[in-house]
């Protein structure tokens, strides 16, 4: 609920950074959260009703950003990556030589090291998830099993949210944002943060990085011994591999090659991971004393479970009982 007792239409309501009518105050807050930038009113109307919400994880910062005025921002060399989805209104976005008209059906994904500019009309409210360069390069290297080092990882700017790739990213971002909002530990627990940020970086690179698609097209299936090792690692510690590239990196192959190796073995990597996670959670719940104060949520967090509702449904289908029932067993 907002201050007027109305339902709040935007996420991150518990994480308000500023609400202000002062242009310099808003520019200062945006600079702290994102980076130094130029900003100016695009029209003669200089009134403002700005708001920013957000919280810092480790390498990423999900925010809701609304200047509440017709404003243009510019950065000579963007020091980060971003996933920007207008929740209301539109924005004109420039990154390097590309330009896109971004709206509720089209996200923008500007790349680090490019010149960046964006014009936001008064009614524009955006989900902007800022992502550190180090995280993008780490997961790009894991995806293709090759150190991208200082090479630019340049994303395509426009992301059609009505296309399959865009739908997957939108669903992922909504799920991750729900996790962060519903579970405060997602902002403090190292395992949960790693899983949130790894899933975000992986989803973004798969959707928007041409280098990943080239690697996927050229990938040969990983060998059977490599796939067997990957299965052993998943079975032993599924909480460490919520992001598939982490598993591929652990066995020394690209993510597309390992995915193809699983397919050749007739196994879904995602289902294998989920089943292993279910077994570990079941065993821990079964051994936990229900009078000791530990909850289902505590155990799920211990194993890095992000999408708890979906996990709970699969758990019940697999074991014929809920996680709460397993915990309450005598």
C-alpha positions in Angstrom: 0.0 0.0 0.0 1.2 3.5 -0.7 0.9 6.6 1.6 -2.7 7.1 0.5 -3.7 3.5 1.4 -3.9 2.5 -2.3 -2.4 -0.7 -3.7 1.2 0.0 -4.8 1.4 -0.9 -8.6 5.3 -1.0 -8.6 7.7 -3.5 -7.1 10.3 -2.8 -4.4 7.9 -0.8 -2.3 9.9 -1.5 0.9 13.1 -0.2 -0.6 12.4 3.4 -1.5 15.7 5.4 -2.0 14.1 8.8 -2.7 10.9 10.6 -3.6 11.7 14.2 -4.6 10.7 17.2 -6.6 14.3 18.4 -6.6 16.1 17.7 -9.9 19.6 17.8 -8.4 18.6 15.5 -5.6 17.3 12.9 -8.1 20.4 13.2 -10.3 22.6 12.7 -7.2 20.7 9.5 -6.2 20.8 8.1 -9.8 24.5 8.8 -9.9 25.1 6.9 -6.6 23.0 3.9 -7.7 24.2 3.7 -11.3 27.0 6.0 -12.4 28.0 9.6 -13.0 26.0 11.1 -15.9 24.7 14.2 -17.5 21.0 15.0 -17.2 18.7 17.8 -18.4 15.1 18.6 -19.0 14.2 17.9 -22.5 11.3 20.5 -22.6 10.7 23.8 -21.0 8.6 22.2 -18.3 11.0 21.7 -15.4 8.6 20.3 -12.8 9.5 17.0 -11.3 7.9 14.2 -9.3 10.7 11.7 -9.1 11.0 8.4 -7.3 13.7 5.7 -7.1 13.5 2.3 -5.3 16.2 -0.3 -5.2 18.6 -2.5 -3.2 22.1 -3.5 -3.8 22.9 -7.2 -3.9 26.5 -8.1 -4.7 27.1 -7.4 -8.4 23.6 -6.2 -9.4 21.1 -3.6 -8.3 17.4 -4.0 -9.1 15.6 -0.6 -9.1 12.4 1.1 -10.0 13.3 4.5 -11.5 11.0 7.3 -12.5 12.2 10.8 -13.1 8.6 12.1 -13.2 9.6 14.7 -15.7 10.6 14.9 -19.4 14.3 14.2 -18.9 17.3 13.1 -21.0 20.4 11.4 -19.5 23.7 10.7 -21.1 26.9 8.8 -20.3 30.0 9.0 -22.5 31.1 5.4 -21.5 28.7 3.3 -19.6 30.5 1.4 -16.8 27.9 -1.3 -16.4 25.2 -3.4 -18.2 21.5 -2.9 -17.6 18.2 -4.6 -18.3 15.6 -1.9 -18.7 11.9 -2.7 -18.9 9.4 0.2 -18.9 6.5 -0.6 -16.6 4.6 2.4 -17.9 5.3 4.8 -20.8 8.1 4.6 -23.3 11.8 5.6 -23.5 14.1 6.3 -26.4 17.4 4.6 -25.7 20.7 4.9 -27.5 23.7 2.6 -26.9 26.7 2.8 -29.2 25.3 3.0 -32.8 22.0 1.4 -31.9 18.7 3.1 -31.0 15.5 1.5 -29.8 12.1 2.8 -28.7 11.5 0.9 -25.5 8.1 0.3 -24.1 6.1 -2.3 -22.1 6.6 -4.7 -25.0 10.2 -3.9 -25.7 13.1 -3.9 -23.2 16.5 -2.4 -23.7 19.8 -3.9 -22.7 22.6 -1.3 -23.1 26.2 -2.6 -23.0 29.2 -1.5 -20.9 31.8 0.7 -22.5 29.3 2.2 -25.1 28.0 5.7 -25.2 24.6 5.7 -23.7 21.7 8.1 -23.8 18.0 7.8 -22.8 15.1 10.2 -23.0 12.3 9.5 -20.6 8.9 11.3 -20.8 7.1 12.3 -17.7 5.0 9.2 -17.4 7.9 6.7 -17.8 8.4 4.3 -15.0 11.2 1.7 -15.6 12.5 -1.5 -13.9 16.2 -1.0 -14.4 18.4 -3.8 -13.2 22.0 -2.7 -13.2 24.6 -5.4 -13.6 28.4 -5.1 -12.9 30.7 -5.7 -15.9 32.6 -8.3 -13.9 29.5 -10.5 -13.5 28.6 -10.4 -17.2 32.2 -11.2 -18.3 32.4 -14.1 -15.8 29.2 -15.7 -17.1 30.0 -15.0 -20.7 33.3 -16.9 -20.1 31.5 -19.8 -18.4 28.9 -20.0 -21.2 31.4 -20.4 -24.0 34.2 -22.0 -22.0 36.6 -19.3 -23.1 38.1 -16.4 -21.2 36.5 -13.3 -22.8 39.0 -11.2 -20.8 39.1 -7.6 -21.9 37.1 -8.3 -25.1 33.9 -6.4 -25.3 30.7 -8.4 -24.5 28.3 -6.4 -26.5 24.6 -7.1 -26.2 21.9 -6.4 -28.7 20.0 -3.3 -27.5 16.4 -4.2 -28.2 14.6 -7.2 -26.7 11.1 -7.9 -28.0 9.2 -9.1 -24.9 6.5 -10.7 -27.0 9.0 -13.1 -28.7 10.1 -16.3 -27.1 13.4 -15.0 -25.9 11.8 -11.9 -24.4 9.1 -13.9 -22.7 11.7 -16.1 -21.0 13.6 -13.0 -19.8 10.5 -11.3 -18.6 9.4 -14.4 -16.7 12.8 -14.8 -15.2 13.1 -11.2 -14.1 9.6 -11.3 -12.6 10.5 -14.5 -10.7 13.8 -13.1 -9.4 12.2 -9.9 -8.4 9.5 -11.8 -6.5 12.2 -13.8 -4.7 14.1 -10.6 -3.7 10.9 -8.9 -2.5 9.4 -11.9 -0.6 12.6 -13.2 1.0 14.8 -10.6 2.7 17.6 -13.1 2.8 18.0 -12.8 -1.0 19.7 -9.5 -0.3 22.1 -10.8 2.4 22.7 -14.6 2.0 25.7 -15.2 -0.3 24.3 -18.4 -1.8 20.9 -16.9 -2.6 22.6 -13.7 -4.0 24.8 -15.9 -6.2 21.9 -17.8 -7.5 19.8 -14.7 -8.2 22.6 -12.9 -10.0 23.8 -16.0 -11.9 20.3 -16.7 -13.2 20.0 -13.1 -14.3 23.3 -12.9 -16.1 22.7 -16.3 -17.7 19.3 -15.3 -19.0 20.4 -12.0 -20.3 23.4 -13.4 -22.2 21.4 -16.2 -23.7 18.9 -13.8 -25.0 21.0 -10.9 -26.1 24.6 -11.9 -26.7 25.4 -13.0 -30.2 28.5 -14.7 -28.9 26.4 -17.2 -27.0 24.3 -18.0 -30.0 27.4 -18.6 -32.2 28.8 -20.9 -29.5 25.5 -22.8 -29.2 25.3 -23.3 -33.0 28.9 -24.7 -33.1 28.8 -26.8 -29.9 29.5 -30.5 -30.1 28.0 -32.6 -27.2 30.2 -33.0 -24.2 31.7 -36.5 -23.8 29.9 -39.1 -21.7 32.5 -39.0 -18.9 32.1 -35.3 -18.7 28.3 -35.6 -18.5 28.7 -38.3 -15.8 30.9 -36.0 -13.8 28.4 -33.2 -14.1 25.6 -35.5 -12.9 27.8 -36.6 -9.9 28.4 -32.9 -9.0 24.7 -32.1 -9.3 23.7 -35.1 -7.2 26.3 -34.2 -4.5 25.7 -30.4 -4.3 22.8 -29.1 -6.4 22.7 -25.8 -4.5 26.0 -24.8 -6.1 24.6 -25.0 -9.6 21.4 -23.0 -9.8 22.9 -21.3 -12.9 23.8 -23.9 -15.5 27.1 -22.2 -16.6 28.5 -22.7 -13.1 28.1 -26.5 -13.7 29.6 -26.3 -17.2 32.6 -24.3 -15.8 33.1 -26.9 -13.0 33.5 -29.7 -15.6 35.5 -27.5 -18.1 33.1 -27.3 -21.1 30.8 -24.7 -22.6 27.2 -24.6 -21.4 25.9 -25.4 -24.9 28.2 -28.4 -25.1 27.1 -29.7 -21.7 23.5 -29.1 -22.6 23.9 -31.1 -25.8 25.7 -33.9 -23.8 22.8 -34.2 -21.4 20.3 -34.3 -24.4 22.4 -37.1 -26.1 22.2 -39.0 -22.8 18.4 -38.6 -22.9 18.4 -36.6 -19.7 17.0 -33.1 -19.0 19.7 -31.2 -17.1 17.0 -29.0 -15.5 14.9 -31.9 -14.3 18.0 -33.8 -13.0 19.0 -30.7 -11.0 15.5 -30.2 -9.6 15.3 -33.9 -8.6 18.7 -33.7 -6.8 17.6 -30.5 -5.1 14.3 -32.1 -4.0 16.2 -35.1 -2.5 18.5 -32.9 -0.5 15.7 -30.8 0.8 13.7 -33.9 1.7 16.6 -35.4 3.6 17.3 -32.2 5.5 13.6 -31.7 6.4 13.2 -35.3 7.5 16.2 -35.0 9.8 15.3 -31.6 11.2 13.6 -31.4 14.7 10.4 -29.5 14.1 10.6 -28.1 17.6 14.0 -26.6 17.1 12.6 -23.5 15.4 13.8 -24.2 11.9 11.3 -23.7 9.1 10.7 -24.9 5.6 11.9 -21.5 4.5 15.2 -21.9 6.4 15.9 -25.2 4.7 15.0 -23.9 1.2 17.3 -21.0 1.8 20.1 -23.3 2.9 19.9 -25.0 -0.5 19.5 -21.8 -2.5 15.9 -22.5 -3.7 14.7 -19.3 -5.4 11.3 -20.1 -7.0 9.8 -21.7 -3.9 6.2 -21.9 -5.1 7.2 -23.9 -8.2 9.6 -26.0 -6.2 6.9 -26.8 -3.6 4.5 -28.0 -6.3 7.2 -30.3 -7.8 8.2 -31.5 -4.3 4.6 -32.5 -3.5 4.2 -34.3 -6.8 7.4 -36.2 -6.3 7.0 -37.2 -2.6 3.3 -37.2 -2.2 3.4 -34.7 0.7 4.2 -31.1 1.3 7.5 -29.8 2.7 5.7 -28.8 5.8 4.4 -32.4 6.2 7.9 -33.8 5.9 9.2 -31.4 8.5 6.4 -32.3 10.9 7.0 -36.0 10.8 7.6 -37.7 14.1 
